[in-house]
């Protein structure tokens, strides 16, 4: 199981801790035999600098961070048997931008020939922000901003050669400035993969739910098994907080409308009206009994469009089986669920049912490709339902539940269908 680290495509690194990240998954049951691989990959300007100058330079690549990940998978296929692994049973996993990396690798393999570099994919809260063409105005502005911040604009030998000549610390400092440049409008963070025409040829929506003759996105990817997870309130905190802006964003209907227009700047008035209708000022969702604040309303929009729908689309597009899950234990924000699988802690002992049911399902999926194959909790507790059943796996404070995601106009499936219908205007 190759584990891609998260960090918003801005920062991070492969786990070197002892015990390593995800050790609770290894420790949950003796039934599963898994070899974990913790690679590094380039991030921010070193891994995701877009722009036509990059594309036109024969010595440069777009999305080198993703190419690093692919090189790791090629290495695993060649050498993992030396570490007790099996190249015919390789999986990939990540959380947040690490899960976004999983989405990117899966999306790329839909264009590739056999043999596959991996066979199953698990995306925990996949951060999949707007994916522009490498030379779209929004992407090109990132390149231009980097040259401005580093005094490379107008360089005699060309802006790209100027950037390459700089000390890495100068580039890193500029990259952090760029990272925060869209925090409270189009994205929480600025760095992200782009459609480059080589590694990533299509957007996620075009490759899945919007694919011609694509059966609603079912079975579009080469992976045998796919599983996506998201958290109930993980949009909260990633979109504008109620104490930012003048007046504070998402504290009133007016400030919510201001945030929405900034988050989706390419949307027409009718498209923005459609968003407001699907996400009304007071409403419900699968596991929300109700909400009536602009902050939660904005969080649900962000969660669905950036995290939950990408998780659904990737999982549903697996050629074999797909699963979807939602973590709802308070506060259920971005990263809340890691307490059950990232590092050993007291909660795993005080809440053994949740730990064994959740981490145990992860371990089973990683080892066998089926989260229920090595189920270790009581048979009376529901397992993880396949997406074809129209249900998702819900993790609650007192156990587990299977909840429908296709029941009515306000269901997750319906909301994600809306985002697919307007995906070209976002773009995702």
Residue pairs with C-beta under 8 A, 6 or more apart in sequence:
1 34
1 35
1 36
1 37
1 90
1 91
1 92
1 93
1 366
2 37
2 39
2 69
2 72
2 73
2 76
2 90
2 91
2 92
2 93
2 118
3 14
3 15
3 21
3 22
3 36
3 37
3 38
3 39
3 92
3 93
3 94
3 98
4 39
4 41
4 69
4 92
4 93
4 94
4 97
4 98
4 99
4 101
4 102
5 12
5 13
5 14
5 15
5 21
5 38
5 40
5 94
5 97
5 98
6 12
6 94
6 95
6 96
6 97
6 98
6 99
6 127
7 43
7 96
7 97
7 98
8 96
8 97
8 127
8 179
8 188
8 189
8 191
9 43
9 44
9 47
9 48
9 65
9 97
9 100
9 127
9 189
9 191
9 192
9 193
10 43
10 44
10 97
10 175
10 176
10 179
10 189
10 191
11 43
11 44
12 43
12 97
12 98
13 40
14 38
14 39
14 40
15 21
15 22
15 38
16 38
17 343
19 343
19 344
20 36
20 38
21 38
21 342
21 343
22 36
22 93
22 341
22 342
23 343
23 344
24 340
24 341
24 342
24 343
24 344
24 348
24 355
24 359
25 34
25 341
25 359
25 362
25 363
25 366
26 32
26 34
26 36
26 363
27 344
28 355
28 356
28 359
28 360
28 363
28 376
29 356
29 360
29 363
29 374
29 376
31 363
31 364
31 367
31 374
31 376
32 363
32 364
32 366
32 367
32 368
32 374
33 367
34 363
34 366
34 367
35 80
35 83
35 84
35 85
37 72
37 76
37 80
39 68
39 69
39 72
40 68
41 47
41 65
41 66
41 68
41 69
41 72
41 101
42 48
42 64
42 65
42 68
43 65
43 191
44 172
44 175
44 176
44 178
44 179
44 191
45 146
45 171
45 172
45 174
45 175
45 178
45 191
46 64
46 65
46 168
46 171
46 175
47 63
47 64
47 65
47 66
47 68
47 191
48 63
48 64
48 65
48 191
48 192
48 193
48 194
49 142
49 143
49 146
49 163
50 62
50 132
50 134
50 135
50 139
50 140
50 142
50 143
50 194
51 134
51 135
51 139
51 140
51 142
51 143
51 144
52 134
52 135
52 140
52 143
53 143
53 158
53 159
53 160
54 60
54 61
54 62
54 134
54 143
54 160
55 62
55 134
55 135
55 196
55 197
57 160
60 160
61 67
62 134
62 194
62 196
62 198
62 199
63 104
63 193
63 194
63 196
63 199
63 200
65 101
65 193
66 101
66 104
66 105
66 108
66 193
66 199
66 200
67 199
69 101
69 104
69 105
70 105
70 108
70 117
70 199
73 90
73 92
73 105
73 117
73 118
74 117
76 85
76 87
76 90
76 117
77 87
77 90
77 115
77 117
78 87
80 86
80 87
80 90
81 87
88 119
89 119
89 369
90 117
90 118
90 119
90 120
91 118
91 119
91 120
91 121
91 122
91 365
91 366
91 369
92 101
92 102
92 105
92 106
92 118
92 120
92 121
92 122
93 99
93 102
93 121
93 122
93 123
93 124
93 366
94 100
94 101
94 102
94 123
94 124
94 126
95 124
95 125
95 335
95 338
96 124
96 125
96 126
96 127
96 334
96 335
97 127
98 124
99 122
99 123
99 124
99 125
99 126
99 127
99 228
99 311
100 123
100 126
100 127
100 128
100 129
100 192
100 193
100 310
102 121
102 122
102 123
102 126
102 314
103 123
103 126
103 128
103 204
103 310
103 314
104 193
104 200
105 117
105 118
105 121
106 121
106 221
106 223
106 226
106 314
106 317
107 200
107 202
107 204
107 207
107 221
107 314
108 199
108 200
109 116
109 117
109 118
109 221
109 222
109 223
110 202
110 207
110 220
110 221
110 222
110 317
111 201
111 202
112 222
114 222
116 222
116 223
118 223
119 223
119 224
119 225
119 369
120 223
120 224
120 225
120 226
120 227
120 365
120 366
120 369
121 223
121 225
121 226
121 227
121 314
121 318
122 226
122 227
122 228
122 229
122 362
122 365
122 366
123 226
123 227
123 228
123 229
123 310
123 311
123 314
123 315
124 229
124 337
125 229
125 230
125 231
125 234
125 307
125 311
125 334
125 335
125 337
126 228
126 230
126 307
126 310
126 311
126 314
127 306
127 307
128 204
128 306
128 307
128 310
128 428
129 187
129 188
129 189
129 192
129 306
129 428
130 138
130 186
130 187
130 192
130 426
130 427
130 428
131 192
131 193
131 194
131 195
131 200
131 203
131 204
131 427
131 428
132 138
132 139
132 194
132 195
132 427
133 139
133 194
133 195
134 194
134 195
134 196
134 197
136 194
138 186
139 194
142 178
142 190
142 191
143 159
144 153
145 178
145 181
146 152
146 163
146 171
146 174
146 175
146 178
147 153
147 155
147 159
147 162
147 163
149 174
149 177
149 178
150 162
150 163
150 166
150 170
150 171
150 174
152 159
152 162
152 163
152 166
153 159
155 161
155 162
163 171
175 191
178 190
178 191
179 189
179 190
179 191
180 189
180 190
181 190
182 189
182 190
183 189
184 240
184 244
184 245
184 249
184 259
184 262
185 262
185 263
185 265
186 262
186 263
186 265
188 238
188 239
193 200
194 200
195 201
195 202
195 203
203 423
203 424
203 427
203 428
204 310
204 313
204 314
204 428
205 313
205 419
205 420
205 423
205 424
205 427
205 428
206 423
207 220
207 221
207 317
208 214
208 217
208 220
208 221
208 313
208 314
208 316
208 317
209 216
209 217
209 313
209 316
209 416
209 417
209 420
210 217
210 420
210 423
211 217
211 220
214 220
216 316
217 313
217 316
217 317
218 316
218 317
219 317
219 318
219 319
220 317
221 314
221 317
221 318
221 319
222 319
223 318
223 319
223 320
224 318
224 319
224 320
224 321
224 369
225 318
225 320
225 321
225 322
225 323
225 365
225 369
225 370
226 314
226 315
226 316
226 317
226 318
226 321
226 322
226 323
227 315
227 322
227 323
227 324
227 325
227 365
227 371
227 384
228 310
228 311
228 312
228 314
228 315
228 323
228 324
228 325
229 311
229 324
229 325
229 326
229 327
229 337
230 303
230 307
230 308
230 311
230 325
230 326
230 327
231 303
231 307
231 326
231 327
231 328
231 332
231 333
231 334
231 335
231 336
231 337
232 287
232 288
232 326
232 327
232 328
232 332
233 296
233 299
233 303
233 331
233 332
233 333
234 299
234 303
234 307
234 332
234 333
234 334
234 335
234 336
235 298
235 299
235 300
235 301
235 302
235 303
235 304
235 306
235 307
235 334
236 295
236 296
236 299
236 333
237 299
237 333
237 334
238 299
238 302
238 303
238 306
238 334
239 250
239 259
239 263
239 298
239 299
239 301
239 302
240 249
240 250
240 259
240 298
241 248
241 249
241 250
241 295
242 248
242 249
242 250
242 251
242 294
242 295
243 251
245 255
245 258
245 259
247 254
247 255
248 255
249 255
249 256
249 258
249 259
249 298
250 256
250 259
250 294
250 295
250 297
250 298
251 294
251 295
252 294
253 281
253 294
255 294
256 294
256 297
256 298
257 272
257 276
259 298
260 272
260 275
260 276
260 298
260 301
261 267
261 272
263 301
263 302
264 271
264 272
264 275
264 425
264 426
266 425
266 426
267 275
267 422
267 425
268 425
271 422
271 425
274 418
274 422
275 301
275 418
278 410
278 414
278 415
278 418
279 297
279 300
279 301
279 415
280 297
281 292
281 294
281 297
282 290
282 291
282 292
283 290
283 291
283 297
283 410
284 290
284 291
284 410
285 291
285 300
285 410
285 412
286 326
286 392
286 394
286 403
286 404
286 405
286 411
286 412
287 326
287 328
287 394
287 403
288 296
288 300
291 297
291 300
304 412
304 415
304 416
304 419
305 419
305 426
305 428
306 428
307 334
308 326
308 412
308 416
309 412
309 415
309 416
309 419
309 420
309 428
310 428
311 324
312 324
312 387
312 405
312 412
312 413
312 416
313 416
313 420
315 322
315 323
315 324
315 387
316 322
316 324
316 387
320 369
321 369
321 370
321 386
321 387
321 388
322 386
322 387
322 388
323 365
323 371
323 384
323 385
323 386
323 387
323 392
323 393
324 387
324 392
324 393
324 405
325 384
325 392
325 393
325 394
325 395
326 392
326 393
326 394
326 395
326 403
327 336
327 337
327 358
327 395
328 394
328 395
328 396
328 397
329 336
329 337
329 354
329 395
329 396
329 397
330 397
337 358
337 395
339 345
339 347
339 348
340 347
340 348
340 351
340 354
340 355
340 358
340 359
341 358
341 359
341 362
347 355
348 355
348 359
349 355
353 377
353 381
353 399
354 395
354 397
354 399
356 376
356 377
357 376
357 377
357 381
357 395
357 399
357 400
358 395
360 374
360 375
360 376
360 377
361 371
361 372
361 375
361 383
361 384
361 393
362 371
363 374
364 370
364 371
364 372
364 373
364 374
364 375
365 371
367 373
367 374
368 374
371 383
371 384
371 393
372 383
372 384
375 383
381 399
381 400
382 393
382 400
382 401
382 402
383 393
384 393
385 391
385 392
385 393
385 402
389 402
390 404
390 405
390 406
390 407
390 413
391 402
391 403
391 404
391 405
392 402
392 403
392 405
392 412
393 400
393 402
394 400
394 401
394 402
394 403
404 411
405 411
405 412
405 413
406 412
406 413
406 414
408 414
419 426
419 428
